[in-house]
Amino acid sequence: MPVTLKTPMKTEKPDYNGTKIEWEQRSVRSSRVTFGQVRYQPGGYCGPRVQRDFQLVLLYSGSCSVRIDETRRPLRVGDVYLFKPRHREHFLFDSQTLTHHFWCSVTPACLSPGFRHALEAMPDKGHPPSECFNRLVSAAFLLRTGQSPASLQVVDTLALALFSEFLNLADHAKLLFRGDACVTQALCHMEDHLAKPDCLAGAQHAAGCSENALIYKFRMAVGTTPARHLWRLRTEKGLGLLTETGLSVAEIADQCGFKNPFHFSRCVRRMQGQPPREVRRRAWA
């Protein structure tokens, strides 16, 4: 006899508080922190609700407009936004396509008064996430959490680090606004690539101005030339490795972008008045 294959019954997707929703990944949570990612179907919404926590939201795709109290706030894809307690929120997601977003919420009780004050004082503005921010988010979703005190502490610590990095992003944005953008971009490049032989040329390229213009701007903003500032950064990193690791002087010189160990030693003597081995001996004693 021919075999009749039964067509599986279609199941309705579960609603979430009256909202068309589709979970992207499991959430990671403790009693005070929640990390989550979600995909909203076209026309999805969340709220109206009164926000109880401090919450960071990052839109990966789609679109979203949020009404906060009596103000409408569009969210831009690729930026991180902070939402604060005691405000009435209503999220309206894209009516034509899926909207994918991430959030991390922290109860105010687990933050220090100073930390809460810093977050409350933040302007309503989004910021592009840094590589550090993205790695903290990835780390949270890689966790295999249970209910042990250690695993819950990891969740809480990652959330606090994420909010701290958001404050750091805002501070960096202020520096770009108040200071010279060319100098700021050059400084950031130097800090991220100080061991590379072409670091100085890369910093000039990142600054987007001529070599002479960058030297002039650097003198006005930092008080020295880009080259001298770079060697200072390299020496400071080398001093840190001297006191915190067992790497040899030659290894440290190589990792910090010095031409050879003797060049590194001269820079250390100039800054500290002592050779590298004496610096290490005093620190370890």
Kinemage of the C-alpha trace (Angstrom):
@kinemage 1
@onewidth
@group {chain A} dominant
@subgroup {mainchain}
@vectorlist {calphas} color= white
{ca met a 1} P 0.000 0.000 0.000
{ca pro a 2} L 1.289 3.502 -0.715
{ca val a 3} L 2.540 5.377 2.288
{ca thr a 4} L 0.834 8.669 2.952
{ca leu a 5} L 3.073 11.297 4.453
{ca lys a 6} L 1.367 13.544 6.930
{ca thr a 7} L 1.965 17.227 6.552
{ca pro a 8} L 3.092 18.678 9.863
{ca met a 9} L 0.672 21.135 11.368
{ca lys a 10} L 1.714 24.744 11.279
{ca thr a 11} L 2.258 26.196 14.698
{ca glu a 12} L 1.680 29.791 15.545
{ca lys a 13} L 4.672 31.746 16.712
{ca pro a 14} L 4.299 32.637 20.373
{ca asp a 15} L 3.362 36.196 21.181
{ca tyr a 16} L 5.376 38.163 23.671
{ca asn a 17} L 3.266 40.635 25.586
{ca gly a 18} L 1.068 41.115 22.537
{ca thr a 19} L 4.080 41.682 20.316
{ca lys a 20} L 5.132 39.781 17.201
{ca ile a 21} L 8.518 38.539 18.298
{ca glu a 22} L 11.105 35.911 17.462
{ca trp a 23} L 13.997 35.150 19.815
{ca glu a 24} L 17.420 35.223 18.171
{ca gln a 25} L 19.461 33.711 20.993
{ca arg a 26} L 18.938 32.672 24.567
{ca ser a 27} L 19.116 35.433 27.125
{ca val a 28} L 21.827 35.523 29.768
{ca arg a 29} L 20.768 36.819 33.143
{ca ser a 30} L 21.313 37.124 36.855
{ca ser a 31} L 18.930 38.608 39.420
{ca arg a 32} L 20.264 42.093 38.575
{ca val a 33} L 21.379 41.896 34.928
{ca thr a 34} L 19.931 40.742 31.611
{ca phe a 35} L 21.676 40.360 28.257
{ca gly a 36} L 19.394 39.621 25.323
{ca gln a 37} L 19.071 39.613 21.555
{ca val a 38} L 15.800 39.513 19.645
{ca arg a 39} L 14.350 39.794 16.147
{ca tyr a 40} L 11.028 41.600 15.865
{ca gln a 41} L 8.750 40.689 12.972
{ca pro a 42} L 7.520 43.600 10.784
{ca gly a 43} L 5.120 45.736 12.746
{ca gly a 44} L 6.427 44.596 16.128
{ca tyr a 45} L 6.314 46.805 19.170
{ca cys a 46} L 7.145 46.784 22.872
{ca gly a 47} L 5.296 48.812 25.485
{ca pro a 48} L 4.108 51.241 26.550
{ca arg a 49} L 6.053 50.470 29.724
{ca val a 50} L 7.844 52.295 32.499
{ca gln a 51} L 11.573 51.560 32.416
{ca arg a 52} L 12.847 50.189 35.726
{ca asp a 53} L 16.524 49.694 34.856
{ca phe a 54} L 19.409 51.321 33.079
{ca gln a 55} L 19.379 49.705 29.649
{ca leu a 56} L 21.711 49.779 26.641
{ca val a 57} L 20.146 49.084 23.239
{ca leu a 58} L 21.990 48.452 19.968
{ca leu a 59} L 20.086 48.121 16.677
{ca tyr a 60} L 21.729 45.685 14.215
{ca ser a 61} L 19.176 45.913 11.381
{ca gly a 62} L 15.710 47.196 10.573
{ca ser a 63} L 14.500 50.390 12.230
{ca cys a 64} L 12.973 51.563 15.479
{ca ser a 65} L 11.331 54.698 16.811
{ca val a 66} L 10.891 55.087 20.561
{ca arg a 67} L 8.518 57.431 22.329
{ca ile a 68} L 10.067 58.396 25.678
{ca asp a 69} L 7.541 60.275 27.800
{ca glu a 70} L 6.387 62.907 25.278
{ca thr a 71} L 9.457 62.826 23.012
{ca arg a 72} L 9.963 60.626 19.949
{ca arg a 73} L 13.481 59.282 19.480
{ca pro a 74} L 14.554 57.443 16.292
{ca leu a 75} L 17.283 54.840 16.794
{ca arg a 76} L 20.006 54.607 14.178
{ca val a 77} L 21.295 51.184 13.108
{ca gly a 78} L 24.812 50.597 14.442
{ca asp a 79} L 24.663 52.985 17.436
{ca val a 80} L 24.313 52.189 21.153
{ca tyr a 81} L 21.670 54.077 23.137
{ca leu a 82} L 21.111 54.433 26.882
{ca phe a 83} L 17.629 54.268 28.431
{ca lys a 84} L 17.120 55.448 32.000
{ca pro a 85} L 14.751 54.447 34.823
{ca arg a 86} L 11.377 56.051 35.555
{ca his a 87} L 10.610 57.022 31.947
{ca arg a 88} L 7.626 55.741 29.966
{ca glu a 89} L 8.756 53.992 26.758
{ca his a 90} L 6.987 52.709 23.662
{ca phe a 91} L 9.146 50.966 21.011
{ca leu a 92} L 7.751 50.809 17.446
{ca phe a 93} L 9.754 48.600 15.064
{ca asp a 94} L 9.990 48.554 11.264
{ca ser a 95} L 6.669 47.842 9.538
{ca gln a 96} L 8.268 46.279 6.439
{ca thr a 97} L 11.219 44.169 7.568
{ca leu a 98} L 12.711 42.296 10.521
{ca thr a 99} L 14.402 44.356 13.203
{ca his a 100} L 17.284 42.756 15.088
{ca his a 101} L 18.581 44.332 18.271
{ca phe a 102} L 20.607 43.697 21.418
{ca trp a 103} L 20.040 44.980 24.938
{ca cys a 104} L 21.665 44.846 28.342
{ca ser a 105} L 19.777 46.013 31.424
{ca val a 106} L 21.122 46.601 34.929
{ca thr a 107} L 19.091 47.349 38.053
{ca pro a 108} L 20.043 50.700 39.614
{ca ala a 109} L 20.603 49.015 42.991
{ca cys a 110} L 23.727 47.212 41.751
{ca leu a 111} L 25.443 50.440 40.663
{ca ser a 112} L 27.379 52.789 42.905
{ca pro a 113} L 25.906 56.278 43.468
{ca gly a 114} L 28.665 57.802 41.366
{ca phe a 115} L 28.032 55.370 38.522
{ca arg a 116} L 24.284 56.068 38.602
{ca his a 117} L 24.907 59.810 38.590
{ca ala a 118} L 27.225 59.516 35.565
{ca leu a 119} L 24.593 57.535 33.640
{ca glu a 120} L 21.771 59.902 34.607
{ca ala a 121} L 23.840 62.839 33.349
{ca met a 122} L 24.369 61.257 29.925
{ca pro a 123} L 22.736 63.136 27.027
{ca asp a 124} L 20.211 61.293 24.851
{ca lys a 125} L 22.642 60.447 22.083
{ca gly a 126} L 23.776 57.223 20.448
{ca his a 127} L 27.421 56.209 20.037
{ca pro a 128} L 29.093 53.728 17.657
{ca pro a 129} L 30.223 50.671 19.665
{ca ser a 130} L 33.953 50.084 20.071
{ca glu a 131} L 35.678 46.771 19.465
{ca cys a 132} L 35.880 46.423 23.253
{ca phe a 133} L 32.104 46.915 23.537
{ca asn a 134} L 31.405 44.293 20.866
{ca arg a 135} L 33.744 41.775 22.487
{ca leu a 136} L 32.055 42.215 25.865
{ca val a 137} L 28.684 41.517 24.217
{ca ser a 138} L 30.088 38.406 22.525
{ca ala a 139} L 31.600 37.224 25.795
{ca ala a 140} L 28.230 37.482 27.519
{ca phe a 141} L 26.529 35.228 24.972
{ca leu a 142} L 29.380 32.718 25.091
{ca leu a 143} L 28.757 32.149 28.801
{ca arg a 144} L 27.401 28.825 29.973
{ca thr a 145} L 25.683 30.188 33.017
{ca gly a 146} L 24.175 28.360 35.916
{ca gln a 147} L 23.004 29.559 39.298
{ca ser a 148} L 26.332 29.253 41.081
{ca pro a 149} L 27.613 32.458 42.725
{ca ala a 150} L 30.662 32.444 40.441
{ca ser a 151} L 28.670 32.267 37.175
{ca leu a 152} L 26.232 34.950 38.298
{ca gln a 153} L 29.150 37.176 39.301
{ca val a 154} L 30.571 36.838 35.774
{ca val a 155} L 27.255 38.041 34.304
{ca asp a 156} L 27.138 41.045 36.648
{ca thr a 157} L 30.793 41.923 36.029
{ca leu a 158} L 30.413 41.809 32.234
{ca ala a 159} L 27.391 44.116 32.447
{ca leu a 160} L 29.239 46.641 34.613
{ca ala a 161} L 32.178 46.532 32.198
{ca leu a 162} L 29.790 47.108 29.275
{ca phe a 163} L 28.204 50.179 30.898
{ca ser a 164} L 31.668 51.486 31.826
{ca glu a 165} L 32.773 51.137 28.211
{ca phe a 166} L 29.652 53.021 27.111
{ca leu a 167} L 30.678 55.915 29.392
{ca asn a 168} L 34.148 55.659 27.891
{ca leu a 169} L 32.662 55.924 24.373
{ca ala a 170} L 30.803 59.064 25.416
{ca asp a 171} L 33.968 60.600 26.886
{ca his a 172} L 35.830 59.856 23.658
{ca ala a 173} L 33.042 61.503 21.665
{ca lys a 174} L 33.375 64.626 23.862
{ca leu a 175} L 37.112 64.688 23.156
{ca leu a 176} L 36.428 64.560 19.434
{ca phe a 177} L 33.939 67.395 19.750
{ca arg a 178} L 35.944 69.689 22.013
{ca gly a 179} L 39.448 68.973 20.795
{ca asp a 180} L 41.041 68.770 17.387
{ca ala a 181} L 39.615 65.797 15.505
{ca cys a 182} L 42.877 65.303 13.560
{ca val a 183} L 44.914 65.034 16.761
{ca thr a 184} L 42.354 62.757 18.412
{ca gln a 185} L 42.310 60.360 15.474
{ca ala a 186} L 46.109 60.310 15.352
{ca leu a 187} L 46.322 59.621 19.105
{ca cys a 188} L 43.853 56.753 18.857
{ca his a 189} L 45.805 55.203 15.994
{ca met a 190} L 49.075 55.475 17.909
{ca glu a 191} L 47.611 53.785 20.981
{ca asp a 192} L 46.181 50.927 18.927
{ca his a 193} L 49.195 50.336 16.649
{ca leu a 194} L 52.225 51.624 18.558
{ca ala a 195} L 54.361 48.514 17.897
{ca lys a 196} L 54.027 48.716 14.111
{ca pro a 197} L 56.959 50.207 12.147
{ca asp a 198} L 54.601 52.371 10.073
{ca cys a 199} L 52.627 53.614 13.088
{ca leu a 200} L 53.543 57.258 12.539
{ca ala a 201} L 52.559 57.198 8.868
{ca gly a 202} L 49.320 55.424 9.790
{ca ala a 203} L 48.553 58.074 12.403
{ca gln a 204} L 49.003 60.821 9.839
{ca his a 205} L 46.703 58.973 7.427
{ca ala a 206} L 44.101 58.525 10.179
{ca ala a 207} L 44.325 62.246 10.989
{ca gly a 208} L 43.492 63.151 7.410
{ca cys a 209} L 45.841 66.126 7.194
{ca ser a 210} L 49.343 66.881 5.958
{ca glu a 211} L 52.460 66.006 7.959
{ca asn a 212} L 53.259 69.660 8.722
{ca ala a 213} L 49.661 70.389 9.706
{ca leu a 214} L 49.616 67.431 12.095
{ca ile a 215} L 52.902 68.500 13.707
{ca tyr a 216} L 51.513 72.005 14.238
{ca lys a 217} L 48.198 70.723 15.653
{ca phe a 218} L 50.043 68.243 17.897
{ca arg a 219} L 52.273 70.950 19.343
{ca met a 220} L 49.218 73.085 20.108
{ca ala a 221} L 47.160 70.259 21.667
{ca val a 222} L 49.746 67.908 23.229
{ca gly a 223} L 52.814 70.107 23.592
{ca thr a 224} L 55.148 67.931 21.540
{ca thr a 225} L 55.543 66.398 18.086
{ca pro a 226} L 53.775 63.199 16.954
{ca ala a 227} L 57.093 61.320 16.769
{ca arg a 228} L 58.153 62.219 20.321
{ca his a 229} L 54.698 61.382 21.666
{ca leu a 230} L 54.835 57.966 19.952
{ca trp a 231} L 58.194 57.133 21.539
{ca arg a 232} L 56.786 58.190 24.896
{ca leu a 233} L 53.837 55.828 24.447
{ca arg a 234} L 56.187 52.998 23.471
{ca thr a 235} L 58.418 53.639 26.490
{ca glu a 236} L 55.457 53.719 28.875
{ca lys a 237} L 54.188 50.422 27.522
{ca gly a 238} L 57.679 48.966 27.845
{ca leu a 239} L 57.906 50.084 31.461
{ca gly a 240} L 54.613 48.344 32.159
{ca leu a 241} L 55.910 45.106 30.657
{ca leu a 242} L 59.131 45.435 32.641
{ca thr a 243} L 57.314 45.595 35.972
{ca glu a 244} L 54.400 43.260 35.211
{ca thr a 245} L 55.967 40.442 33.140
{ca gly a 246} L 59.114 38.351 32.964
{ca leu a 247} L 59.809 39.182 29.316
{ca ser a 248} L 63.416 39.954 28.474
{ca val a 249} L 64.488 43.479 27.559
{ca ala a 250} L 64.933 42.357 23.948
{ca glu a 251} L 61.424 40.864 23.831
{ca ile a 252} L 59.882 44.009 25.319
{ca ala a 253} L 61.762 46.224 22.867
{ca asp a 254} L 60.464 44.160 19.964
{ca gln a 255} L 56.850 44.129 21.207
{ca cys a 256} L 56.823 47.886 21.774
{ca gly a 257} L 58.215 48.901 18.367
{ca phe a 258} L 61.787 49.837 19.336
{ca lys a 259} L 64.561 49.403 16.796
{ca asn a 260} L 66.641 47.323 19.210
{ca pro a 261} L 67.101 46.712 22.990
{ca phe a 262} L 69.692 49.498 23.243
{ca his a 263} L 67.217 52.037 21.880
{ca phe a 264} L 64.644 50.912 24.447
{ca ser a 265} L 67.227 51.149 27.253
{ca arg a 266} L 68.147 54.707 26.273
{ca cys a 267} L 64.491 55.765 26.330
{ca val a 268} L 63.966 54.138 29.745
{ca arg a 269} L 67.052 55.847 31.171
{ca arg a 270} L 65.840 59.182 29.797
{ca met a 271} L 62.401 58.781 31.403
{ca gln a 272} L 63.313 56.996 34.658
{ca gly a 273} L 66.986 57.817 35.223
{ca gln a 274} L 67.711 54.074 35.535
{ca pro a 275} L 68.372 51.153 33.156
{ca pro a 276} L 65.536 48.680 32.495
{ca arg a 277} L 66.930 45.936 34.767
{ca glu a 278} L 67.144 48.341 37.712
{ca val a 279} L 63.563 49.474 37.092
{ca arg a 280} L 62.438 45.841 37.210
{ca arg a 281} L 64.534 45.008 40.280
{ca arg a 282} L 63.033 47.889 42.264
{ca ala a 283} L 59.494 47.063 41.191
{ca trp a 284} L 59.822 43.385 42.054
{ca ala a 285} L 61.529 44.034 45.361
